[in-house]
Amino acid sequence: MTDVAANQKTGAEALGHAISLNEALLVWIRVAILSFGGPAGQIAVMHRVLVEEKNWISESRFLHALNYCMLLPGPEAQQLATYIGWLLHRTVGGLVAGGLFIVPGVVAIMGLSYVYAIYGNVGFVEALFFGLKAAVLAIVMQAVVRVGKRALRNPIMVALAAMAFVAIFFFSVPFPLIIVAAALIGFLGARLGRPEFAALEHSGKNTAVIDSMLGEGIPEHVRPNTARTLRLLVAWLAIWLVPVFALVIALGPDDVFSQIAIFFSKMAMVTFGGAYAVLAYVAQQAAEYYHWVTPREMLDGLGMAETTPGPLIMVVQFVGFMAAFRETSGLSPLVAGTLGGLLATWVTFAPCFLWIFVGAPYIETLRGNRALAGALSVITAAVVGVILNLSIWFALHTLFRQTVQVHQFGLSFDAPVLSSIDIPALLLSLAAAIAIFHFKVGMLTVLAACCAAGIFLRLAGII
């Protein structure tokens, strides 16, 4: 964090662009408030705001950053926001962008956890956000189309994206294996000089702000620096792990707060592939091993995370809340629950900042390497397939009330129960898609209209 010390400039002038931190703050607040729909929806929002509307970052650099974040454990959308914020305004920019990305979710999940613990259900909240899911589904599909048009620029990339989708959706191939295979294919293709594997170029009318800033004379905070890296590594390891060790020493390893800190710290290091890839593990451990929540409560918590802004992995806050609410360690239940929820959030997201601030300078240096650029170009194509997988997963759980797991002939995927189709959700999603794709209606307008429609359907007794 030394690059934001008092004796250094953090203003736009020192960074070589005209975007002030105050201006960026307002944009990051907007992104945070609109960050619904899991990683696919959140990436869609950032792409639309930062690439298309603001032209702060080019398509190629956005995808370069996304590729790195997809390789990391933890929520890729939050880490992508941190990465772009860091590029613009150093560590303070990364803290603002990444921190604000989770604040709305922290507040919303905490409030809903209070309601759930006291009253036992959040049915009225689910009804309130019914329309929101329909709008988010349309926005997610728009993101797949927009990113796909840029990334899948030749038949080979289309085929690789399709292979990635089939592998992860139908065969549950581990996400890291897909990325490693994509990187190897791209690396070899670029080394052989195949034009299909060339890196993406910025195609906007004007050079994006970050690309203009980094085009000549790379700013100091983007350059790799071993001494600074070590300082950042020590600082963020302390921010992350000192509270964990303090709790274990003070309360003992069997106390609920120590267990929350240890479990979610371990989870933060193995959550490759985003929230969807780790939710089954969290649900199993929380419900069957620790008995913090029941399977039904875990699904309710997932519903909260899906219908509130912020990363889907925010469900950990609900789990931490319920765990401490029931095992209070001498505190009042609501106070214990609040501390347990915040603790789970802290140890889950602190490592995310570590991965970006320590690794991003080195990732930026790889942009000029043709072989590595080829690897990343194929990873980008594979990521399109992964985003499509997430989009379909979201669609299945938005448009159908029930799904079944299929395990036959080597296949492993969720299939919809056709008789459980939610007609109001389907019609509202189609209306949102038509508004976005055909009439080019703005995202905020579509979100507001769908929310209003959801409330109307509830009042009318249709849902």
C-alpha positions in Angstrom: 0.0 0.0 0.0 3.0 2.2 -0.2 1.9 3.7 -3.6 -0.7 5.7 -1.8 1.5 7.1 0.8 1.0 10.7 1.8 4.1 11.9 0.0 2.8 10.6 -3.4 0.3 12.0 -5.8 -2.8 10.0 -6.5 -4.6 12.6 -8.6 -5.5 12.2 -12.2 -2.6 14.5 -13.3 0.0 12.3 -11.7 -1.5 9.2 -13.3 -1.5 10.6 -16.9 -5.3 10.8 -17.4 -8.2 13.2 -16.7 -10.4 10.9 -14.6 -10.4 12.1 -11.0 -10.9 9.7 -8.1 -14.2 11.5 -7.2 -15.5 10.8 -10.7 -14.4 7.2 -10.5 -16.0 6.9 -7.1 -19.4 7.8 -8.6 -19.0 5.3 -11.4 -17.9 2.5 -9.0 -20.9 3.2 -6.8 -23.1 2.8 -9.9 -21.5 -0.4 -10.9 -21.8 -1.7 -7.3 -25.5 -0.9 -7.1 -26.2 -2.6 -10.5 -24.1 -5.7 -9.8 -26.9 -8.3 -9.8 -27.0 -11.7 -11.4 -23.9 -13.4 -10.3 -20.5 -13.1 -12.1 -22.0 -13.1 -15.6 -24.3 -10.3 -14.8 -21.7 -8.3 -13.0 -19.1 -8.7 -15.8 -21.9 -7.5 -18.2 -22.5 -4.4 -16.1 -18.8 -3.5 -15.9 -18.3 -4.2 -19.6 -21.2 -2.0 -20.6 -20.3 0.9 -18.2 -16.4 0.9 -18.4 -15.8 -0.3 -22.0 -18.8 0.9 -24.0 -20.1 4.0 -22.1 -17.1 5.5 -20.5 -14.3 4.1 -22.8 -12.1 3.9 -19.7 -10.6 0.6 -20.8 -10.4 -1.2 -24.2 -12.0 -4.5 -25.0 -8.6 -6.2 -25.2 -7.3 -4.9 -21.9 -10.7 -5.6 -20.2 -10.5 -9.2 -21.4 -6.8 -9.4 -20.4 -7.7 -8.4 -16.9 -10.7 -10.7 -16.8 -8.6 -13.7 -18.0 -6.3 -13.2 -15.0 -9.2 -12.8 -12.5 -10.8 -16.0 -13.9 -7.6 -17.8 -13.0 -7.7 -16.6 -9.3 -9.5 -18.1 -6.4 -12.4 -15.9 -5.3 -15.1 -13.8 -7.1 -13.7 -12.8 -10.5 -16.1 -9.9 -11.0 -15.0 -8.2 -7.7 -11.4 -8.8 -8.5 -11.9 -7.4 -12.0 -13.3 -4.2 -10.5 -10.3 -4.1 -8.2 -7.9 -4.6 -11.1 -9.4 -1.8 -13.2 -9.6 0.5 -10.2 -5.9 -0.2 -9.5 -5.0 0.6 -13.1 -6.7 4.0 -12.9 -5.8 5.2 -9.4 -3.3 2.9 -7.8 -4.0 0.9 -4.7 -6.5 3.5 -3.4 -8.5 3.1 -6.6 -8.4 -0.7 -6.3 -9.6 -0.5 -2.7 -12.4 1.9 -3.7 -13.5 -0.2 -6.7 -13.2 -3.6 -5.0 -14.6 -2.4 -1.7 -17.6 -0.6 -3.0 -18.4 -3.7 -5.2 -19.2 -5.7 -2.0 -20.7 -2.9 0.2 -24.3 -3.1 -1.2 -24.3 -6.9 -0.8 -22.9 -6.7 2.7 -25.7 -4.3 3.8 -28.4 -6.2 1.9 -27.4 -9.7 3.1 -27.0 -8.4 6.7 -30.5 -6.9 6.7 -32.0 -10.0 5.2 -30.2 -12.2 7.7 -31.7 -10.2 10.5 -35.2 -10.7 8.9 -34.5 -14.4 8.4 -33.2 -15.1 11.9 -36.1 -13.3 13.5 -39.1 -14.2 11.2 -37.9 -17.4 9.6 -38.4 -16.5 5.9 -37.8 -13.9 3.3 -40.6 -14.7 0.9 -41.6 -11.0 0.5 -38.0 -10.2 -0.5 -38.0 -12.9 -3.1 -41.3 -11.5 -4.5 -39.7 -8.0 -4.6 -36.8 -9.2 -6.6 -38.8 -11.5 -9.0 -38.8 -8.9 -11.7 -35.1 -8.1 -11.2 -34.1 -11.6 -12.1 -35.8 -11.4 -15.4 -34.0 -8.1 -16.3 -30.6 -9.5 -15.1 -31.1 -12.6 -17.3 -31.5 -10.3 -20.4 -28.5 -8.3 -19.4 -26.4 -11.4 -19.0 -27.3 -12.7 -22.4 -26.5 -9.3 -23.9 -23.0 -9.6 -22.3 -22.5 -13.0 -23.9 -23.4 -11.6 -27.3 -21.2 -8.5 -27.0 -18.1 -10.2 -25.6 -18.6 -13.1 -28.0 -18.6 -10.8 -31.0 -15.2 -9.5 -30.1 -13.6 -12.6 -28.7 -14.9 -15.2 -31.2 -13.5 -13.5 -34.3 -12.8 -16.7 -36.3 -14.1 -20.2 -36.6 -11.4 -21.6 -34.4 -12.2 -19.4 -31.5 -15.9 -20.2 -31.9 -15.1 -23.9 -31.8 -12.9 -23.5 -28.7 -15.6 -21.5 -26.9 -18.2 -24.2 -27.8 -15.8 -26.9 -26.5 -15.3 -25.0 -23.3 -19.1 -24.7 -22.8 -19.8 -28.4 -23.5 -16.9 -29.4 -21.2 -18.0 -27.4 -18.2 -21.8 -27.6 -18.6 -22.4 -31.2 -19.8 -19.3 -32.9 -18.3 -18.5 -30.8 -15.2 -14.9 -30.6 -16.3 -13.0 -28.6 -13.6 -12.6 -24.9 -14.6 -8.9 -24.8 -14.0 -8.4 -27.7 -16.4 -10.3 -25.9 -19.1 -8.2 -22.8 -18.7 -4.9 -24.8 -18.7 -6.0 -26.6 -21.9 -7.0 -23.3 -23.5 -3.8 -21.6 -22.6 -1.7 -24.5 -24.0 -3.7 -24.4 -27.3 -3.3 -20.7 -27.6 0.4 -20.7 -26.7 1.2 -23.4 -29.3 -1.0 -21.7 -31.9 0.8 -18.3 -31.4 4.2 -20.0 -31.5 3.3 -21.5 -34.8 2.4 -18.1 -36.1 -1.2 -18.8 -36.8 -3.1 -15.5 -37.2 -6.2 -17.0 -35.6 -4.4 -16.8 -32.2 -3.3 -13.2 -32.4 -4.2 -10.9 -29.5 -7.3 -8.8 -29.6 -6.8 -5.2 -30.7 -8.8 -2.2 -29.4 -11.5 -1.4 -32.0 -13.0 1.7 -30.5 -13.2 5.0 -32.2 -10.9 6.6 -29.6 -8.1 5.1 -27.6 -9.4 4.0 -24.2 -8.2 6.0 -21.2 -6.2 3.3 -19.5 -4.7 2.2 -22.8 -3.7 5.8 -23.6 -2.2 6.1 -20.2 -0.2 2.9 -20.5 0.7 3.3 -24.1 3.9 5.1 -23.5 5.8 5.5 -20.3 4.1 3.0 -18.1 3.2 4.6 -14.7 5.3 3.5 -11.7 2.5 1.7 -10.0 2.0 -0.6 -12.9 5.7 -1.6 -13.1 6.7 -4.7 -11.3 8.8 -3.9 -8.2 10.1 -6.6 -6.0 10.5 -4.5 -2.8 7.0 -3.1 -3.2 5.6 -6.6 -3.9 7.1 -7.9 -0.7 5.7 -5.0 1.3 2.2 -5.5 -0.2 2.4 -9.3 0.4 3.3 -8.9 4.1 0.7 -6.2 4.6 -2.2 -8.1 3.0 -1.3 -11.4 4.6 -1.4 -9.6 8.0 -4.7 -7.9 7.2 -6.1 -11.3 6.2 -4.6 -13.7 8.8 -3.8 -11.7 11.9 -7.5 -11.7 12.9 -7.7 -15.4 12.3 -4.7 -16.2 14.5 -6.0 -13.8 17.2 -9.3 -15.5 17.4 -7.9 -19.0 17.5 -5.4 -17.9 20.3 -8.0 -16.0 22.3 -11.1 -18.3 21.9 -9.6 -21.6 21.0 -10.0 -23.6 17.8 -13.4 -25.0 18.7 -15.1 -21.7 19.2 -17.6 -20.8 16.4 -15.8 -17.6 15.5 -12.5 -19.5 15.2 -14.2 -22.1 13.0 -15.7 -19.4 10.8 -12.4 -17.7 10.4 -10.5 -20.9 9.6 -13.1 -22.5 7.3 -13.7 -19.4 5.1 -10.0 -18.6 5.0 -9.4 -22.1 3.5 -12.3 -21.6 1.2 -10.8 -18.3 -0.1 -7.8 -20.2 -1.3 -9.6 -23.0 -3.2 -12.6 -21.2 -4.8 -11.3 -21.5 -8.4 -13.9 -21.0 -11.1 -16.0 -18.5 -9.1 -18.9 -18.9 -6.7 -20.8 -21.5 -8.7 -17.9 -23.9 -8.5 -17.6 -23.7 -4.7 -21.2 -23.4 -3.5 -21.7 -27.2 -3.3 -18.6 -27.5 -1.1 -19.7 -24.6 1.1 -23.2 -26.0 1.4 -21.9 -29.5 2.2 -19.5 -28.3 4.9 -21.8 -25.8 6.5 -24.8 -28.1 6.6 -23.4 -31.5 7.1 -20.1 -31.1 8.9 -20.5 -27.9 11.0 -24.3 -28.0 11.2 -24.4 -24.2 11.0 -27.4 -24.2 8.6 -29.8 -26.7 7.1 -29.8 -27.5 3.4 -33.1 -25.5 3.1 -31.5 -22.5 4.8 -28.5 -22.8 2.5 -30.8 -22.5 -0.5 -32.6 -19.6 1.1 -29.2 -17.9 1.6 -28.3 -18.5 -2.0 -31.6 -16.9 -3.0 -30.7 -13.8 -1.0 -27.3 -13.6 -2.7 -28.8 -14.1 -6.2 -31.3 -11.3 -5.7 -29.1 -8.7 -4.1 -26.2 -6.7 -5.5 -22.7 -8.0 -5.1 -20.9 -11.3 -5.7 -22.9 -14.5 -5.3 -20.2 -15.8 -2.8 -21.8 -13.2 -0.4 -23.8 -16.2 0.7 -20.9 -16.8 3.1 -22.0 -13.8 5.2 -25.4 -15.4 5.7 -23.8 -18.7 6.7 -21.5 -16.9 9.1 -24.4 -15.0 10.5 -26.5 -18.1 11.2 -23.6 -20.0 12.6 -22.8 -17.3 15.2 -26.4 -16.5 15.8 -26.9 -20.1 17.1 -23.6 -20.4 18.9 -23.2 -17.0 20.5 -20.1 -17.4 22.5 -21.7 -15.5 25.3 -22.9 -12.6 23.2 -26.5 -11.7 22.3 -27.6 -13.7 19.2 -28.0 -10.7 16.9 -24.6 -9.2 17.9 -22.9 -12.6 17.5 -24.6 -13.1 14.2 -23.5 -9.7 13.0 -19.9 -10.3 14.0 -20.0 -13.8 12.5 -21.3 -12.5 9.1 -18.8 -9.7 9.0 -15.9 -12.1 9.9 -16.9 -14.6 7.1 -16.9 -11.7 4.7 -13.6 -10.3 5.8 -11.6 -13.5 5.5 -13.3 -14.3 2.1 -12.5 -11.0 0.4 -9.2 -9.9 2.0 -7.3 -12.4 -0.1 -8.9 -11.0 -3.3 -7.1 -7.7 -2.8 -3.9 -9.5 -2.2 -4.0 -11.5 -5.5 -4.6 -8.3 -7.5 -2.2 -5.9 -5.8 0.6 -8.4 -5.7 0.1 -10.1 -9.1 -1.4 -7.5 -11.4 1.9 -5.6 -12.2 3.4 -8.8 -13.4 0.3 -9.7 -15.5 0.5 -6.3 -17.2 4.0 -7.1 -18.4 2.8 -10.1 -20.3 0.7 -8.1 -22.7 3.5 -7.7 -25.2 4.5 -11.4 -25.3 3.0 -12.9 -28.5 2.9 -16.5 -27.3 1.3 -15.5 -24.0 -1.1 -13.2 -25.8 -2.1 -16.1 -27.9 -2.7 -18.2 -24.8 -4.8 -15.4 -23.3 -6.8 -15.0 -26.5 -7.9 -18.7 -26.3 -8.5 -18.3 -22.6 -10.8 -15.4 -23.6 -12.7 -17.6 -26.0 -13.0 -20.3 -23.3 -14.2 -17.6 -20.9 -17.1 -16.8 -23.3 -18.1 -20.5 -23.1 -17.9 -20.3 -19.3 -20.0 -17.1 -19.1 -22.5 -18.8 -21.4 -22.5 -21.7 -18.9 -23.2 -19.4 -16.0 -25.9 -17.6 -18.1 -27.7 -20.8 -18.8 -27.4 -21.9 -15.1 -28.9 -18.6 -14.1 -31.6 -19.0 -16.8 -32.5 -22.5 -15.6 -33.0 -21.2 -12.0 -34.9 -18.2 -13.1 -37.3 -19.7 -15.6 -37.9 -23.1 -14.0 -39.0 -23.8 -10.5 -37.3 -27.2 -10.4 -34.2 -28.8 -12.0 -32.8 -32.3 -11.8 -29.3 -33.5 -12.0 -28.5 -35.8 -14.9 -25.7 -38.4 -14.5 -25.7 -40.7 -17.5 -23.2 -41.7 -20.2 -20.5 -39.6 -18.6 -22.7 -36.5 -18.6 -23.2 -34.5 -15.5 -25.5 -31.4 -15.7 -28.7 -29.8 -14.4 -31.7 -30.2 -16.6 -34.9 -28.3 -16.2 -38.2 -30.0 -15.2 -40.2 -28.7 -18.1 -43.5 -28.9 -16.3 -42.1 -26.5 -13.7 -41.6 -23.6 -16.1 -42.4 -20.3 -14.6 -44.6 -18.6 -17.2 -44.6 -15.1 -15.6 -40.8 -15.2 -15.3 -40.5 -16.4 -18.9 -42.7 -13.7 -20.3 -41.0 -10.9 -18.3 -37.6 -12.2 -19.4 -38.7 -12.1 -23.0 -40.0 -8.6 -22.6 -36.7 -7.5 -21.0 -34.7 -9.1 -23.8 -36.9 -7.5 -26.5 -36.4 -4.1 -24.8 -32.7 -4.5 -24.6 -31.9 -6.2 -28.0 -34.5 -4.7 -30.3 -35.5 -1.3 -28.8 -32.1 -0.6 -27.2 -33.7 0.5 -24.0 -31.2 1.5 -21.3 -30.2 -0.9 -18.5 -31.5 1.2 -15.6 -34.9 1.6 -17.4 -35.2 -2.1 -17.9 -34.3 -2.9 -14.4 -36.8 -0.4 -13.0 -39.6 -1.6 -15.3 -39.1 -5.3 -14.4 -39.0 -4.6 -10.7 -42.2 -2.7 -11.0 -43.7 -5.5 -13.0 -42.7 -8.0 -10.4 -44.3 -6.0 -7.6 -47.5 -5.7 -9.8 -47.6 -9.5 -10.4 -47.3 -10.1 -6.7 -50.1 -7.7 -5.8 -52.2 -9.3 -8.4 -51.7 -12.7 -6.9 -50.0 -14.1 -10.1 -46.7 -15.0 -8.4 
